[in-house]
């Protein structure tokens, strides 16, 4: 066999791809995973980010204070009011790799990205792409189709203000069934305004701006009441905001570099965590446990770094170890030293000047210490029990790669399906990708956790095993799966189990939802087929469309439960075309209010709300039947 392969390996096997071809063939190298828009880090949001990043860099260079973003029916338009791309270079800037103004440090300093790839990747991965530039009364635009130049228009006179406008429609052959979700776009754009005071971003009729930077961010993100006024420390190259909430139980962090949200943290966030613990220990002259010091902290850090190095093209994790070239110093200052010295001096001074805040932090640490010691006994027993059970545990069918494994090639694809019963888990287990997909099987309906303390997580064997499987006991830092997916039947019982599992995560691990890791698996309700083609339909409109398009008398199968779908068919629903519905928290209500409304005492208001808003994809299910089961 090896001889045959060797004989077939000739000069003809060696191919050189043009940049456009390479980006379209290997998009993951440039924008991470593709996805369909159900995750905040899916490719379509990276395309949007790359377009907006250039506009942000213009603002940071003090050109243009407004950015307009419009998204409608999959079409995106980003318009800034900066200097505008030089009219003679609009084609090269968006279509020739390693071409851009950011290589000239005189034009861009401490920008978000310096690699000259961003808008080219957007262009190459779009069905339609247009760039328009306005400079000093002149306008020019170029149109592309699938990355190829279609039309380069001549310069024309215009009364429009200077700036650049990018319009694109992602290629649906690459981003299958994609959909821009307003919650994710809004979060991304708001983050830009926290880091760029004076900037206004207009998004589909809404205006985003910030007056107080990271202080505004924390005020929006806090659940419940703050324990003490937000500590807000700021200078030219670093900004920090810190507080605690009376409702939060876990650590929550937001980290940024050069105007870029680093969702996976990096060297600057690690330095911040260490520096905070060190400063607190020295201030109180007590060797507190780091976990007690940081428990329930809500913190944000933003630093400016010269020529930042990120661990991937999508720039979600900072890899730089130094602050960048400094002509006034012989040695480069490390990020760790910079953050530690800066935070220690300013936070220490702040605590001395605000003794009431220092007292509140000390009280919070002592409460965390006491709670940890009270739980330590039951935690030890629960861990020992979980360890013994795990040797024979048939609930978890694990995968080979994990999200917390830095060496894992496909860690971003990792997922765990939480299923109801052995029938559903059996179908998924037989059809799953053993590299990245795990299965956890529930016995039946889990316990309603509303109003219970975290003690139940250790006392309830099923919850304890699930917590251990996800590895989220203390924080999300070592989460083993990027996607935690509730996979239940599309019937009354299945909906109830979804609600109970969401309640569990909201009550004890809300950061799993806040950080976009919890999903609902969408599975087809119908199979419609004739002798030539099979269609899987996820809703009644899709079923009707399939009936109209497949001709006379097609065969129709109604799937009542996941267990009825054969493994051979199931692989189509959890593979590259998987449909996931993210569980997203709105900004109008706190977690406490949400749980009280949906899981508290029965109220006429809740019954009315459910009947008016419940979306039931199965036409055979009566809304009142669902409501009756939920209320019971």
C-alpha positions in Angstrom: 0.0 0.0 0.0 2.8 2.4 0.9 4.5 1.7 -2.4 1.3 2.5 -4.3 0.9 5.8 -2.4 4.6 6.6 -3.0 4.2 6.0 -6.7 1.2 8.3 -6.9 3.0 11.2 -5.1 4.4 13.2 -8.0 4.9 16.8 -9.1 1.3 16.9 -10.2 0.3 16.5 -6.5 2.0 19.8 -5.5 -0.4 22.7 -5.9 0.0 26.4 -5.2 -3.2 28.2 -4.3 -4.0 31.8 -4.8 -4.8 33.6 -1.5 -8.5 33.8 -2.4 -8.6 30.1 -3.1 -6.8 29.2 0.1 -9.1 31.3 2.3 -12.2 29.7 0.7 -10.7 26.2 1.0 -9.4 26.7 4.5 -11.5 29.4 6.1 -10.9 28.1 9.6 -7.2 29.3 9.4 -8.4 32.9 9.0 -11.7 33.2 11.0 -11.8 30.2 13.3 -14.8 28.0 13.1 -17.6 28.6 10.6 -20.9 27.9 12.5 -24.3 29.3 11.7 -24.4 32.3 14.0 -25.7 30.4 17.1 -22.4 31.0 18.9 -20.8 34.4 19.5 -17.5 33.3 18.0 -19.0 31.9 14.8 -17.5 33.0 11.5 -20.1 35.5 10.5 -19.4 37.6 13.6 -15.7 37.4 12.9 -16.4 38.9 9.4 -18.4 41.7 11.0 -15.6 42.3 13.6 -12.9 42.5 10.9 -14.9 45.1 9.1 -15.6 47.1 12.2 -12.0 46.8 13.5 -10.7 49.0 10.7 -13.3 51.7 11.5 -12.3 51.5 15.2 -8.7 52.0 14.2 -9.7 55.2 12.3 -11.4 56.5 15.5 -8.4 55.6 17.6 -6.3 57.7 15.3 -8.8 60.6 15.9 -10.6 60.4 12.6 -14.3 60.1 12.7 -16.5 59.8 15.9 -19.3 57.7 14.4 -19.7 54.3 12.9 -23.0 53.1 11.3 -23.7 49.3 11.2 -26.8 47.9 9.5 -27.7 44.2 9.2 -30.8 43.1 7.3 -31.6 39.7 5.8 -28.0 38.6 6.1 -26.6 41.8 4.4 -24.1 43.8 6.4 -23.0 47.4 5.9 -20.4 49.2 8.0 -19.8 52.9 7.4 -17.2 55.0 9.2 -16.4 58.7 8.9 -12.6 58.4 9.0 -10.1 59.4 6.3 -11.3 56.9 3.7 -9.1 54.4 1.9 -6.9 56.1 -0.8 -9.1 55.9 -3.9 -6.4 54.4 -6.1 -5.9 51.5 -3.7 -9.4 50.4 -2.8 -9.1 47.1 -4.8 -5.7 46.2 -3.4 -6.6 46.9 0.2 -9.5 44.4 0.2 -8.2 41.8 -2.1 -4.4 41.5 -2.0 -2.9 39.8 1.1 -0.4 41.7 3.2 -1.5 45.0 1.8 -2.7 47.8 4.2 -1.8 51.0 6.0 -1.1 49.3 9.3 2.4 48.4 8.4 3.2 52.1 8.5 3.6 52.9 12.2 3.2 56.5 11.3 -0.3 55.9 10.1 -1.5 53.4 12.8 -0.1 53.0 16.3 -1.3 50.4 18.7 -4.0 49.3 16.3 -6.1 46.1 16.7 -4.5 44.1 14.0 -1.4 44.4 11.9 -1.5 41.4 9.6 -3.3 42.8 6.6 -5.7 39.8 6.4 -9.0 41.0 7.8 -11.1 42.7 5.0 -9.5 40.3 2.5 -10.9 37.3 4.3 -14.3 39.1 4.5 -14.2 39.7 0.8 -13.1 36.2 -0.1 -15.8 34.5 2.1 -18.7 36.7 0.9 -21.1 36.0 -1.9 -21.2 39.8 -2.6 -18.7 42.4 -1.3 -18.5 46.1 -2.0 -16.0 48.7 -0.8 -16.7 52.4 -1.1 -14.4 55.2 -0.1 -15.0 58.9 0.1 -12.1 61.4 0.2 -12.2 65.2 -0.2 -15.3 65.3 -2.4 -14.4 62.3 -4.5 -16.0 58.8 -4.2 -15.0 55.5 -5.7 -16.3 51.9 -5.2 -15.5 48.4 -6.2 -17.8 45.3 -6.3 -16.7 41.7 -5.8 -18.5 38.4 -6.2 -17.0 35.5 -4.2 -13.8 37.5 -3.9 -13.3 38.2 -7.6 -13.4 41.8 -8.8 -16.7 42.3 -10.7 -16.7 46.1 -11.3 -14.3 48.9 -10.5 -16.2 52.1 -10.8 -14.6 55.4 -11.8 -14.1 58.3 -9.4 -17.1 60.6 -9.1 -17.9 63.9 -7.4 -19.8 63.6 -4.1 -21.1 65.6 -1.2 -20.8 62.7 1.2 -18.5 63.0 4.2 -15.1 61.3 4.2 -15.0 57.7 5.2 -15.1 54.0 4.2 -18.2 51.8 3.7 -18.0 48.0 3.5 -21.0 46.0 2.4 -21.0 42.2 2.4 -23.3 39.2 2.2 -21.6 36.0 3.7 -21.5 33.1 1.2 -24.2 30.7 2.3 -22.3 27.8 0.7 -19.7 28.3 3.4 -21.9 29.6 6.2 -24.8 27.2 5.9 -28.1 28.3 7.4 -26.4 31.3 8.9 -28.3 34.0 10.9 -27.0 37.1 12.6 -28.4 37.3 16.2 -29.0 40.7 17.5 -27.8 39.8 21.0 -24.3 38.9 19.9 -23.9 41.9 17.5 -25.2 44.3 20.2 -22.7 42.9 22.8 -19.8 43.2 20.3 -20.6 46.8 19.4 -21.2 47.8 23.0 -17.8 46.5 23.9 -16.2 48.8 21.3 -17.9 51.8 22.9 -16.7 51.0 26.4 -13.1 51.1 25.1 -13.5 54.2 23.0 -15.0 57.1 24.8 -16.6 59.6 22.5 -17.4 57.0 19.9 -21.0 56.5 18.8 -22.1 53.3 17.0 -25.5 53.3 15.3 -26.9 49.8 14.9 -30.2 49.3 13.2 -31.7 52.4 14.8 -30.1 52.0 18.3 -27.2 54.2 19.5 -24.4 52.9 21.6 -21.9 55.1 23.5 -20.2 55.1 26.8 -19.2 57.9 29.2 -17.3 56.0 31.8 -15.6 53.1 30.0 -15.3 49.8 31.9 -17.3 51.2 34.8 -20.3 51.3 32.4 -19.6 47.8 31.3 -19.7 46.4 34.9 -22.9 48.3 35.7 -24.6 46.7 32.8 -23.3 43.2 33.6 -23.9 43.1 37.4 -26.6 40.9 38.7 -28.2 42.1 41.9 -26.8 44.9 44.0 -23.1 45.8 44.2 -21.4 45.2 47.5 -19.4 48.4 47.2 -19.0 51.2 44.6 -17.1 50.1 41.5 -13.4 50.6 41.8 -12.4 52.4 38.6 -8.7 52.9 37.9 -7.5 54.4 34.6 -4.4 55.8 32.9 -3.1 56.0 29.4 -2.3 52.4 28.7 -4.4 50.5 31.3 -7.9 50.7 32.7 -9.4 48.4 35.4 -12.9 48.1 37.0 -13.6 45.9 40.0 -16.5 45.1 42.2 -18.6 42.3 43.8 -22.3 41.5 43.6 -24.5 40.2 46.3 -25.9 37.6 43.8 -22.9 36.4 42.0 -21.2 33.2 43.1 -18.4 32.9 40.6 -15.6 34.9 39.1 -16.5 37.0 36.0 -13.9 38.8 33.9 -13.9 40.9 30.8 -10.5 41.6 29.1 -9.5 43.8 26.2 -6.4 44.8 24.3 -6.1 47.8 21.9 -9.9 48.1 21.6 -10.3 44.3 21.0 -12.4 42.1 23.3 -10.3 39.1 24.1 -13.0 36.6 25.0 -10.4 33.9 25.9 -8.3 36.2 28.0 -4.5 35.8 27.7 -1.4 37.1 29.3 -3.0 40.4 30.5 -5.9 38.7 32.2 -3.6 36.2 33.9 -1.5 39.1 35.1 -4.5 40.9 36.4 -5.7 37.9 38.5 -2.3 37.4 40.0 -1.8 41.1 40.7 -5.2 41.4 42.4 -4.6 38.5 44.7 -1.1 39.8 45.6 -2.3 43.3 46.3 -5.2 42.2 48.5 -2.9 39.9 50.5 -0.4 42.6 51.1 -3.0 45.3 51.9 -4.6 43.2 54.7 -1.3 41.4 55.5 -3.2 38.1 55.4 -2.3 35.0 53.3 -5.9 34.4 52.2 -6.6 31.6 49.7 -6.6 33.0 46.1 -10.1 31.4 45.5 -11.5 33.2 48.5 -10.1 36.6 47.4 -11.4 36.2 43.9 -14.7 34.5 44.5 -17.7 36.4 43.0 -15.4 39.2 41.7 -16.6 41.0 38.6 -13.5 42.6 37.0 -12.5 44.1 33.7 -9.1 45.0 32.4 -8.0 46.9 29.3 -4.4 47.5 28.2 -2.7 49.1 25.2 0.1 47.1 23.8 2.5 47.9 20.9 2.3 45.3 18.1 0.1 42.9 20.0 0.6 39.1 19.3 -2.6 37.1 19.5 -2.8 33.3 19.6 -5.1 33.1 16.5 -6.2 35.2 13.6 -9.5 35.9 15.4 -7.6 37.7 18.1 -9.6 36.3 21.1 -6.5 35.5 23.3 -3.5 37.7 23.8 -0.2 35.9 23.6 2.2 38.9 23.9 4.5 38.9 27.0 5.8 42.5 26.6 4.2 45.9 26.3 6.0 46.6 23.0 9.0 48.6 22.0 9.8 51.6 24.2 12.6 53.8 22.8 13.1 55.4 26.2 14.0 52.1 27.9 16.8 49.7 27.3 14.7 46.7 28.3 11.1 45.8 27.3 8.6 45.9 30.2 6.7 42.6 30.5 2.9 42.7 30.6 3.0 40.9 34.0 5.3 43.5 35.5 3.4 46.4 34.0 0.0 45.2 35.2 1.3 44.2 38.7 3.0 47.5 39.4 0.2 49.6 38.0 -2.6 47.7 39.8 -0.7 47.4 43.1 0.1 51.1 43.4 -3.3 52.4 42.3 -5.5 49.7 44.1 -3.5 50.0 47.3 -3.9 53.8 47.3 -7.6 53.5 46.5 -8.3 51.1 49.4 -6.4 53.4 51.8 -8.5 56.3 50.6 -11.8 54.4 50.7 -11.8 52.4 54.0 -15.5 51.5 53.6 -14.7 49.7 50.4 -11.7 48.0 52.0 -14.0 46.8 54.8 -16.6 45.5 52.4 -14.0 43.5 50.4 -12.6 42.0 53.6 -16.1 41.0 54.7 -16.7 39.3 51.3 -13.4 37.4 51.6 -14.2 36.2 55.1 -17.7 35.1 54.0 -16.2 33.1 51.1 -13.7 31.5 53.4 -16.4 30.4 55.8 -18.6 29.1 53.0 -15.7 27.2 51.5 -14.9 25.5 54.8 -18.6 24.7 55.5 -18.9 23.0 52.1 -15.5 21.3 52.2 -16.8 18.2 54.1 -19.6 17.5 51.7 -17.5 18.4 48.7 -14.9 15.8 49.7 -17.5 13.1 50.1 -19.1 14.1 46.8 -15.8 14.0 44.9 -14.9 10.6 46.4 -18.3 9.3 45.4 -18.0 10.8 41.9 -14.5 9.3 41.5 -15.8 5.8 42.5 -18.8 6.1 40.2 -16.8 7.4 37.3 -15.0 4.2 37.0 -18.3 2.4 36.2 -20.4 5.4 35.1 -22.5 4.7 32.1 -24.0 8.2 32.2 -21.0 9.9 30.5 -19.7 8.8 27.1 -16.8 11.1 26.8 -15.0 12.3 23.7 -11.2 12.4 23.1 -10.6 16.1 22.7 -11.6 18.7 25.3 -12.1 22.5 25.4 -9.6 23.0 28.2 -6.9 21.0 26.4 -4.5 23.6 24.9 -3.1 20.9 22.6 -6.5 19.8 21.2 -6.7 20.6 17.5 -10.5 20.9 17.5 -11.2 22.1 21.0 -13.6 24.8 19.7 -15.8 22.1 18.2 -16.2 20.1 21.5 -19.7 19.6 22.8 -21.6 17.5 25.3 -25.2 16.4 24.7 -27.4 16.3 27.8 -30.1 13.8 26.9 -33.2 12.3 28.5 -33.1 8.6 28.9 -31.1 5.8 27.4 -33.0 5.7 24.1 -32.1 9.2 23.0 -28.5 8.9 24.3 -28.1 5.7 22.4 -28.9 7.2 19.0 -26.6 10.1 19.6 -23.8 7.9 21.0 -23.8 5.7 17.9 -23.8 8.6 15.4 -21.6 11.1 17.2 -18.0 12.2 16.4 -16.0 10.5 19.1 -13.3 13.1 18.8 -15.4 16.1 19.8 -18.8 14.9 20.9 -19.7 13.6 24.4 -23.1 12.4 25.8 -24.5 12.7 29.3 -27.7 10.8 30.0 -30.3 11.9 32.5 -32.5 9.4 34.4 -35.6 11.4 33.7 -36.8 14.8 34.9 -34.1 16.4 37.0 -34.8 18.2 40.3 -36.2 21.7 40.3 -33.3 23.7 41.8 -35.2 27.0 42.2 -34.5 28.5 45.6 -32.1 25.7 46.6 -28.5 26.3 47.8 -25.4 24.9 46.1 -25.3 22.1 48.6 -27.8 20.3 46.4 -25.2 20.1 43.6 -23.1 17.8 45.8 -26.0 15.9 47.5 -27.7 15.1 44.2 -25.7 12.4 42.5 -26.8 13.3 39.0 -26.0 17.0 39.4 -22.6 16.2 41.0 -21.7 13.9 38.1 -22.7 16.5 35.6 -20.7 19.2 37.4 -17.7 16.9 37.4 -18.2 16.0 33.7 -18.2 19.7 32.7 -15.4 20.5 35.2 -17.0 23.8 36.3 -17.1 23.4 40.1 -15.0 26.5 40.8 -15.0 28.4 37.5 -15.3 28.1 33.7 -11.5 28.2 33.3 -11.3 24.4 32.8 -14.6 23.9 31.1 -14.2 20.6 29.1 -16.7 21.4 26.3 -17.3 24.6 24.4 -20.9 23.7 23.7 -23.2 22.3 26.4 -26.3 21.1 24.6 -29.6 20.2 26.1 -31.0 17.5 23.7 -34.6 16.6 24.6 -37.7 15.5 22.7 -39.9 18.2 21.1 -42.8 17.2 23.4 -44.3 18.4 26.7 -41.9 16.3 28.8 -38.9 17.4 26.7 -39.7 21.1 27.1 -40.1 20.6 30.8 -36.7 19.0 31.1 -35.2 21.8 29.1 -36.6 24.3 31.5 -35.4 22.4 34.6 -31.9 22.1 33.2 -31.8 25.8 32.3 -32.9 26.5 35.9 -30.0 24.4 37.2 -27.4 26.3 35.2 -29.0 29.7 36.0 -29.1 28.9 39.7 -25.6 27.6 40.1 -23.5 28.2 37.0 -24.9 31.4 35.3 -21.6 32.2 33.7 -22.0 29.1 31.5 -24.9 31.0 29.9 -23.5 34.4 30.1 -20.4 33.3 28.2 -22.4 31.6 25.5 -21.9 27.9 26.1 -25.4 26.6 26.7 -27.6 25.6 23.7 -30.8 23.7 22.8 -30.4 21.0 20.1 -32.9 21.5 17.2 -34.0 18.2 15.7 -36.4 17.6 12.8 -40.0 17.0 13.5 -40.7 15.5 10.1 -39.0 13.5 7.3 -40.5 14.0 3.9 -39.1 11.9 1.0 -39.7 10.5 -2.4 -37.6 8.0 -4.3 -35.0 10.6 -5.3 -34.7 13.0 -2.3 -35.1 13.2 1.5 -35.9 16.4 3.3 -35.8 16.9 7.1 -38.2 19.5 8.4 -37.8 21.4 11.6 -41.1 23.2 11.5 -44.6 23.1 10.0 -43.7 25.7 7.3 -40.6 23.6 6.3 -42.9 20.5 6.0 -45.4 22.3 3.8 -42.6 23.6 1.6 -41.1 20.1 1.2 -44.5 18.7 0.3 -44.9 21.3 -2.4 -41.5 20.7 -3.9 -41.2 16.9 -3.8 -44.2 16.2 -6.0 -47.2 13.9 -5.5 -47.7 11.6 -2.5 -44.3 11.8 -0.7 -43.8 9.7 2.3 -44.1 11.7 5.6 -42.7 10.5 8.9 -43.4 12.3 12.2 -40.5 12.0 14.7 -42.1 11.9 18.2 -38.8 11.5 20.1 -35.1 11.4 19.6 -35.0 7.7 20.2 -37.1 7.2 17.1 -34.5 8.6 14.9 -32.0 6.0 13.7 -28.3 6.6 14.3 -27.7 6.6 10.5 -30.1 9.6 10.3 -29.1 11.2 13.5 -25.5 11.8 12.2 -27.0 14.4 9.8 -28.5 16.4 12.7 -25.3 16.6 14.9 -22.7 17.0 12.1 -21.7 20.0 10.1 -25.3 21.1 9.6 -26.2 20.9 13.3 -28.8 23.4 14.3 -28.4 24.9 17.8 -30.5 27.5 19.5 -28.4 29.5 22.0 -29.7 30.2 25.5 -29.2 33.9 25.8 -29.9 36.2 28.8 -31.7 39.5 28.0 -30.8 42.7 29.6 -34.3 43.6 31.0 -34.4 41.2 33.9 -31.9 39.8 36.4 -31.4 36.0 36.8 -33.3 36.2 40.1 -36.3 37.8 38.5 -36.2 35.3 35.6 -36.2 32.3 38.0 -38.9 33.7 40.2 -41.2 34.4 37.3 -40.8 31.0 35.5 -40.0 28.7 38.4 -41.6 30.4 41.5 -45.2 30.2 42.7 -47.9 29.9 40.0 -49.2 33.2 38.9 -51.9 34.3 36.4 -49.3 36.6 34.9 -47.0 33.7 34.1 -49.8 31.6 32.7 -50.9 34.4 30.4 -47.3 35.1 29.3 -46.6 31.5 28.4 -49.8 31.1 26.4 -49.1 34.2 24.5 -45.4 33.6 23.8 -44.8 29.9 23.8 -43.6 28.7 20.4 -44.7 25.1 19.8 -43.2 23.6 16.6 -45.3 20.5 16.8 -48.8 21.2 15.6 -50.2 18.3 17.6 -49.1 19.8 20.9 -51.7 22.0 22.7 -50.2 25.0 24.5 -52.5 24.5 27.5 -51.3 21.0 27.8 -47.7 22.3 28.0 -48.7 24.9 30.5 -50.5 22.4 32.7 -47.4 20.1 32.8 -45.0 23.0 33.5 -47.1 24.3 36.3 -47.4 20.9 37.9 
